[in-house]
Amino acid sequence: MDSWGEAAASPAGVALVAVGAFYALAGAIAARATLFASFLDAALDALAPHKANPAERERTLWLAGGAALVFAAGVALVLLLPLAPLVFGLALAHQALYLFFVAPRRLDPFDPPDPAGRRRSANAALVFAFAFAVVLWAGISGRLAAESGAWPMRTGLFAAATAAFCVWLAARVLRPLMTRRQSTELAESEYVDERLDDDPDGALPELVSVLVMAEYGCWPLWVDHGGGRDNEDPAWLGLSEALAGDLGDWQDRFAAAWDMDDPATGPRWNDGQQRQHDFDGLALAKRLAAELEARGDAATVVSFRFSTGEDITLSGP
């Protein structure tokens, strides 16, 4: 068909425009949901800052990108542009890449998803795949408005709407992500400053004992400064960046092994994986003891708790 009016006036055109409007709205709703989740996480971090999880940030960016592509696909179809099948195809490819590769391999192990939400996402992707097939058929069969004198205007409108949406979404997504990072860094800085203020010589308070133990949703170090054990970030103890990072990775692998549908069963490990977890943790505890001794904290009792519950002391008087 030669013009948008002629194409939209046909029964097929009316249906296509309606589908396009639906997905433009769906993209906007998905964007708002992503923004709400990002702002909620930022608010929770402001109340109780914790270690920033890179998987959470990456998931937010992927979902925001998917929302933008769905919105763009919907706008292209509302305008009955011949490029609508291409944009729908890109949006579908993004969803498939996220659901079948990025989420299960890169994100889920460190940021477990809500099973019900994942099922809804998979079902929505299936429906979107059917819509893509319909849009592709419309393009092949000439149901979309062909290039004409109004082509630059409609293409420009599509580009302007998509660009405005992407700029708005990027600004709203990146700001809370940066806020979360800054609030976490500020909390860590203030914590260390408070600890340094306790000692006029600028040293951290004396360490009585440190227990290396993995617990879900916790730091891997349990520290006693003389008033009972507190769960603390390895970076807050002045450890080397390499050791603090390795302790965090060890804890993350432990957390990723849990089945959130049945958390009472604990980590989903076979005997070999459990032994490897204990072997890696024991090696980290030995490195911790060596670092503390090297900086003059040789009197600190460093111990490690095996997954069986047994403790072993590695250093101290």
N, C-alpha and C positions, 0 to 999 in steps of 0.2 A: 504494500500500500504506500501511497505517495506522501501522506501527511498524518500528523498525530491525530487530528480530528477524525479523519476517515477510519484510521485504524482503531481508535478508541470507541467509535460509534458501533462497531460490529459486536456481536455477542462475545466472540473470542476476545476482542479488545477490552470489553468491559471486565471480563473475568481476569485478564492479564493485569489490567490496571489495579483491580481489587487485590490481587496477589501481591503486586508491587507495594501497594499502600500498607498491606499487612506486614511485609518484611521490613519496610522502612520504619514502621512503628515498633516492630520486634527488635530491630537494631537499637533504637532509642531506649527501649525498656531494658535491654541487656546492658547498655551503657550505664544507665542509672543504677542498675543492680550492682554493677562492678564498682561504680563510684561509692555507693552506699557501703559496700563491704570494705572498701579501702579506707573510707572515713571512719568506720566502726573500728577497724584494726588500729588506726592511728589513735583513736580515743582511748582504746584499751591500753595501748602502749604508753600513753600519757599518764594513765593511772598506775600501771605496773610495768615499766619498761623491762624488756627482756631481749635476749640476743636476736638480732634481725635474722629472719630466715630467708635466704635468697630465693628459695622455691616459691615462697608466697609472693614476692615481688614479680618473679618471672611469670607466675600464673596470672597475676593481675594484668600484666602487659599483654599476654596472649589473649585473655578474654576481652580486653579492650580492643585489640586488633580485630578479633572476630566480630565484635559488635559493629565496628566501623565498616567492615566488608559487607556484612548483612545489610546495614543501612544503605550503603552505596548500591548494592544489588537491587534493593527495593526501589530506590529513586530511579535507577536506570530503567527498571521495568515500568514504573509509573509513566515515564516519558516515552516508553516503547522504543527505546534506542536499540539499534542493531547490535550494540556492544553488550546488551544485557546478558546474553548467554555467557559471554566471557567473564563478566563480573560475578555472575552466579557461580561459574566454575571455579574462580579463584576463592570465593567464600567457602565453597564446599571442600576444596582442597585444603584450606586452612583448618576447617573443622576436622577433617579426616586425619591430618597430620597431628593435630592436638590430641585427639581421642585415642589414636592407635600408636603414636610414637612418643610425643613430647610428654604428655601427662603420665602414662604408665612407666616410662623409663627415666625421665628426668625430674619430675615433680612429685608424683605420688609417694615415692619412698621417703621423702623428707617433709612432705606436707600432705598427709593422708586426706583424700576427698570425702565428701559426704556421699555414701553409696546411692541414696535416693536422688541426689542432685546429679550424679554421674549418669544414672539411668535416664533421667529427664533430658540430659544433654544428648545422649545417644539417640533417644527417640526423636528429638528435634532435628538431629542431623539426618535421620532417615527421611523425615518429612521434607526436609530441605532438598535432599537428593531427588525426591519425586518432583518437587517444584522445579529443580534444575532441568530435569528431563522434559517437563512441560515447556519451559522457556526455550530450551534448545529446539524442541519441535516447532515452537512458534517462529523462531528465527529461520529455520530451514524452510518452513512452509510459507514464508512471506507474511506472517501475521503482524510483524513489527513494522513500525513506520520507517520506510526507506529514507536514504539520504535525499534531502530536498533543500529548498531555499531556507527552510526553518531549521535545518540541521545544525548550523553553528549556534543558533540561539538555544536549542534544546541541549546540545552538548555543553555549552557554556553554563547553563543552568545546573546541569548534573555536576559539572566540575566545581562550581561555586558552592552548591549545597554540600557536596562531599567534603570539600576542603574546610568549610566552616565547621562542619560536624567534627572532623578529625582534629582541628585546632582546638576546639572547645574541649573535646574528650582528652586530648593529650595534656592540656593545661590542668584539667581537673584531676587526672590520674597521677601525673608526675609530681604535683605539689604535695599531696598526702604521702606519697612514697618518700619524698625528700624529708617531709616533716617527721615521718616515723624514724628514718635513719638519723636525723639530727637529734631527735628526742632521746633515742637510745644512746648515742654518743655522749650527749649532755649528761644523761643519768649516770653513765659509767664514769665520766670525768668528775662529776660531783661526788660520786661514791668514793673514788680514789682520793679526792681532795679532803673529804671528811676523815678518811682513814689516816692521811698524812698529818692532818691537824691534831690527831691524837698523840703524835710524837713530835716534840719540838725539834728533834734532830732530822726530821724529814723521812723517817723510816716507817715502814708499815708495822702495825702492832705485832708483837711476838706471836709466832705460830706455835701452838701447843701440839696439834695433830692435824693431819690431812688424810682423809679416807677417799680412795678412788673407787667409785661405785656408780654403776649405770642405773638410773631410774627413769621411767617414762615421764617426759615433760619437765625434767630437772637438769641442772648442770651436773657434770660427772664428778665434781669435787665437793666433799663435805668437810668443812674447815672448823676447827675449834681454836679460838683466840683466848680461851680461858673462861668463857661464859657459856659453853655449850656449842654444839655443832650447828653451823649455818651452811646452806647450800649456796655456793658462790661460783661465779664465772671465772674460769682459769685466767682470763686476761686481767682480772682485778687483783691477782696475786703477784703481778709483776713477773710472770713466767715469760720465757722466750716465745716469740710469735709462732715458731715452728711447733713447740710443744703444746701451746694453747690451741693451735689449729688442729693438731692431731687428736687431742682430747675431745675437741668438739666433733670431729669427724667420727670418732669412735662412739660417742654418745648418739650421733645422728643415725648411725647404722643400727644401733640397738633400738631406737625409736621406730625406724622403718620396718623392723621385723614384727611389729605388733599387728594383730588383726583387730581393727577397731569395731568390727561387728561382734567380736567376742573377746573383749580385752582381758577377761578373767583367765584366759588360757596362757597369757604371757606371750613372749616372743615365739614366732613360728620358725623354730630352728630344729635341725636334726642334731645328733650328738656331735658330729664333726664341726658344725657351725658354732655350737655352744663352746666347744673346746677352743676354737679359733678366737672367739670373742674373749674368753678368759686369757688366752695367750697374749693377745694384743693389749688387753687392759693391764696385765701384769708387766709387760714391757714398758708401757707408758708410766706406770707407777714407779718403776725403777729409774726411768729418766727423770721423773719428778723429784725423787729422792736425791739424785745426783745434782740436779740444778739447785735445790735448796741447800745442799751441803756446800756447793761451790760458792754460794753467796753468803755463807755464814750462818745458815739455819740448820746446822747439823743436829741440833737437839730436838728438832721437830720429828714427831713420830709419824712416819708415812706408812700407811697400810693399804691393802687391796682386798676387796671383797669379791670372791668368786660367785658365779651365777648359782652355785649350790648354797650360798649363804655363809660359807666359811671365810674367815678373815686371815690374812697373813701380814705380819709386820716386816717391813723392809728396811727401816732405819729408825734411829732414835736411841735414847739411853736404855 
